[in-house]
Amino acid sequence: MSEESLLSQVGSSMDRHQRQVYEEAYKATEQRFAFPDPKILEGWEPARGARVLSVGAGAGRDIWHLIPQLRVHAMDFATSGLRAAQAKGLCCVSADVTHGLPYRESSFDLVILKDILEHLLDPEGVVGEARRVLRPGGRVIISIPNHFYLPFRIRLLLGNGLIWKSLGHDHTSTFQEWNYMHLRFFTYRGFRQFLRKVNLVPERFFWDFGTLAHYNQPEMIFGAQEEKQRQGLPLSPRATLGLVVLRPAYRVLNVMFPRRLRHVLVSLAPGLLCAGFYVRCRLTEEVPS
């Protein structure tokens, strides 16, 4: 079966509990509207028809918007999410990333590794595979959580563990310390060391305070709710509150405290001020244009 088809299956060695959690979560995937991530193409745009691979894509709601401009591939071990992705036109493969990426060398112009490296015992090996399947001039996007930004350091000081808990994302409801799905924990300095080790050069970091940079990025959240409105879908009370109250408030914030300024300020101490590290990288042997 070719890599273009849906469930070209490879055996999995992923943690059983983690696999079960994700399979169940993706079964409940909202398939009527996307959750687009505007950062993927912000400041860099591949040629039309370029090939994109998202590793650990789940249902791929953050990349549905890239079709039909780009040829988008999704890989994950959880088949329930990939069924939703396939229905939206993504080329899907179900595989265990710890066995390597089941693609030929120099196959993609962009490889996305969002919130997957922290789940792996060998993140270096996975990035090496991403480099292998990347075409010359391609890019790699990496996103990882920062368990050591200021609110988390305070939690640790008060005797709480490393399990992620923030507005909208509470892993303590699903995991305990002994079976937590995150295996690798990166400080900002450690993450920069990791990038050098895997021969990736940061081209652009996306900084904002706390979870505004990615996990609760307003542009992503409001974008999803606006798509629901365009489709005539009912909004929940929480979504209505967001569009009626929080969206105008965020616009005011951007006027009084612009994103560019917030980016500069957070970049002075991202390990303390940002809840995650989201970066687009090029290969070290490439000379920037």
C-alpha positions in Angstrom: 0.0 0.0 0.0 1.4 3.4 -0.9 2.2 6.2 1.5 -0.7 8.2 -0.1 -3.3 5.9 1.3 -4.8 6.1 4.7 -3.9 3.5 7.1 -0.6 2.0 6.0 -0.1 0.5 9.4 3.1 0.0 11.3 3.2 -1.7 14.7 3.3 0.6 17.7 5.6 0.6 20.8 4.0 3.7 22.2 2.8 3.7 25.9 -0.4 1.8 26.1 -2.2 4.4 28.4 -1.1 7.3 26.2 -2.3 5.5 23.1 -5.7 4.8 24.6 -6.1 8.4 25.8 -5.4 9.8 22.3 -7.6 7.3 20.5 -10.5 8.2 22.7 -9.9 11.9 22.4 -9.7 11.8 18.6 -13.0 9.9 18.4 -14.6 13.0 19.7 -12.9 15.2 17.2 -15.1 18.1 15.9 -15.1 17.5 12.1 -17.3 20.4 11.0 -14.7 23.1 11.4 -11.0 23.5 11.6 -8.6 25.0 14.2 -6.2 26.7 11.9 -2.7 27.6 13.1 -1.7 30.8 11.3 1.9 30.6 12.5 2.7 27.7 10.2 3.0 30.0 7.1 3.6 33.3 8.9 6.6 35.0 7.4 7.4 32.0 5.1 5.4 30.6 2.2 6.4 27.5 0.3 5.6 27.2 -3.4 2.1 26.2 -4.4 1.8 22.4 -4.4 4.7 22.0 -1.9 4.5 18.9 0.3 3.9 19.2 4.1 4.2 16.5 6.7 2.7 16.8 10.2 4.1 14.1 12.5 1.8 13.4 15.4 -0.9 15.2 13.6 -3.9 13.7 15.3 -7.0 14.8 13.3 -4.9 17.6 11.7 -7.4 20.4 12.4 -4.6 22.9 12.6 -3.5 22.1 9.0 -6.8 21.6 7.2 -6.6 25.2 6.0 -3.4 24.4 4.0 -5.4 22.5 1.5 -5.7 22.9 -1.5 -2.7 25.3 -1.7 -0.3 22.6 -0.4 -0.2 18.8 -0.5 -0.6 17.9 3.2 0.3 14.6 4.8 -0.6 13.5 8.3 1.1 10.8 10.4 0.0 9.5 13.8 -0.4 6.3 15.7 -4.0 7.0 16.6 -6.2 5.9 13.7 -9.3 7.6 15.1 -7.9 11.1 14.4 -6.5 10.2 11.0 -10.0 9.2 9.8 -11.1 12.8 10.4 -8.0 14.1 8.6 -8.5 11.8 5.6 -12.1 13.1 5.3 -10.7 16.6 4.8 -8.4 15.5 2.1 -5.1 14.9 3.9 -2.9 12.0 2.9 -2.7 9.9 6.1 -0.4 7.2 7.4 -0.8 5.4 10.8 2.7 4.6 12.1 4.8 4.7 15.3 7.2 7.5 15.0 9.7 5.6 17.2 10.2 3.3 14.2 11.2 6.1 11.9 9.2 8.0 9.3 7.9 5.7 6.5 8.7 8.2 3.7 11.5 8.5 1.1 14.4 10.9 1.5 13.9 14.5 0.4 10.1 14.0 0.2 8.8 17.2 1.9 9.2 20.9 1.9 8.0 21.4 5.5 8.0 18.9 8.4 5.9 19.9 11.4 6.8 18.4 14.8 4.2 20.1 17.1 4.0 18.9 20.7 5.5 15.5 20.0 9.2 15.5 21.0 8.4 15.8 24.7 6.6 12.4 24.4 9.6 10.5 23.1 12.7 8.9 24.7 14.7 9.7 21.6 13.6 13.1 20.3 17.0 13.5 18.5 16.3 10.4 16.4 12.9 11.8 15.3 14.4 15.1 14.3 17.1 13.2 12.4 14.3 11.4 10.5 12.6 14.8 9.8 15.9 16.1 8.3 16.2 12.9 6.2 12.8 13.4 4.6 13.2 17.2 4.1 14.0 18.6 0.7 16.9 21.1 0.3 15.6 24.5 1.3 12.8 23.0 3.4 11.8 24.0 6.9 11.1 22.2 10.2 8.5 23.6 12.7 8.9 22.5 16.3 6.6 23.2 19.2 7.2 22.0 22.8 5.8 22.9 26.1 7.8 24.8 28.7 7.2 23.2 32.0 9.5 25.7 33.7 7.9 29.1 32.9 7.1 31.3 35.9 3.7 30.0 36.9 4.9 26.4 36.7 8.0 27.2 38.8 5.7 28.6 41.5 3.6 25.4 41.3 6.8 23.4 41.8 7.9 25.6 44.7 4.5 24.9 46.3 5.0 21.1 46.0 3.0 20.4 42.9 4.4 18.1 40.1 5.3 18.7 36.5 2.0 17.6 35.0 0.7 20.3 32.7 -2.2 22.4 34.0 -3.2 25.7 32.5 -6.3 27.5 31.2 -8.0 25.1 28.8 -5.4 22.3 29.2 -5.5 20.2 32.3 -3.5 17.0 32.0 -4.1 16.2 35.7 -7.6 15.0 34.9 -6.1 12.2 32.7 -2.7 11.4 34.0 -0.9 10.8 37.2 2.8 11.4 37.9 3.8 7.8 37.3 2.1 7.5 33.9 2.4 11.0 32.6 2.8 11.2 28.8 5.6 13.8 28.8 9.0 12.1 29.1 11.3 15.0 28.1 11.3 18.4 29.8 13.1 21.3 28.1 14.2 24.6 29.5 14.9 27.3 27.0 18.6 26.9 27.3 18.3 23.2 27.0 16.1 23.5 23.9 18.6 25.8 22.2 21.3 23.2 23.0 19.1 20.5 21.5 18.6 22.5 18.2 22.3 22.9 17.8 22.8 19.1 18.5 20.3 18.2 15.7 21.8 20.8 13.3 18.8 23.1 13.1 19.0 26.8 13.0 16.1 28.8 14.5 14.7 31.1 11.8 11.9 32.5 13.8 10.6 32.0 17.3 6.9 33.0 18.1 6.8 34.6 21.5 4.0 35.9 23.6 3.1 35.9 27.3 2.1 32.6 28.8 -0.1 30.4 26.6 -1.0 33.3 24.2 1.9 32.3 22.0 0.4 28.9 21.0 -1.7 26.8 23.3 -4.3 29.6 23.8 -3.4 31.7 20.8 -6.4 34.0 20.3 -6.1 34.0 16.5 -6.5 30.2 16.5 -9.4 30.1 19.0 -11.3 33.0 17.4 -10.6 31.7 13.9 -12.3 28.4 14.8 -15.4 30.1 16.2 -15.6 32.5 13.2 -15.6 29.4 10.9 -18.5 28.0 12.9 -20.4 31.2 12.4 -19.7 31.2 8.6 -21.1 27.6 8.5 -24.2 28.6 10.5 -23.2 26.3 13.4 -24.5 27.1 16.9 -22.0 28.6 19.3 -21.6 27.5 22.8 -22.1 30.1 25.6 -18.3 30.0 26.1 -17.7 30.6 22.4 -20.2 33.4 22.3 -18.5 35.1 25.3 -15.2 34.8 23.5 -16.4 36.5 20.3 -18.6 39.1 21.9 -16.3 40.1 24.8 -12.8 38.6 24.5 -12.2 39.2 20.8 -12.8 43.0 21.1 -10.7 43.0 24.3 -7.9 41.3 22.5 -8.1 43.9 19.7 -7.7 46.6 22.2 -4.8 44.8 23.8 -3.1 44.6 20.4 -3.5 48.4 19.9 -2.3 49.3 23.4 0.3 46.5 23.7 1.2 45.3 20.2 2.2 41.7 19.4 5.5 42.9 18.1 6.3 44.6 21.4 5.1 41.6 23.4 7.3 39.4 21.3 10.4 41.6 22.0 9.7 41.7 25.7 9.1 37.9 26.1 12.2 37.2 24.0 14.3 38.7 26.8 13.4 35.9 29.1 11.3 33.3 27.2 12.1 30.6 29.7 10.2 32.5 32.4 7.5 34.3 30.4 6.4 31.9 27.6 4.5 28.6 28.2 6.1 26.9 25.1 8.8 27.2 22.5 7.4 27.4 18.9 10.1 27.8 16.3 10.6 27.5 12.5 14.0 26.2 11.6 16.2 25.7 8.6 19.1 23.2 8.2 22.5 24.4 9.4 24.2 23.9 6.1 21.9 26.4 4.4 22.8 30.0 4.0 19.8 32.3 4.6 18.8 34.4 1.6 
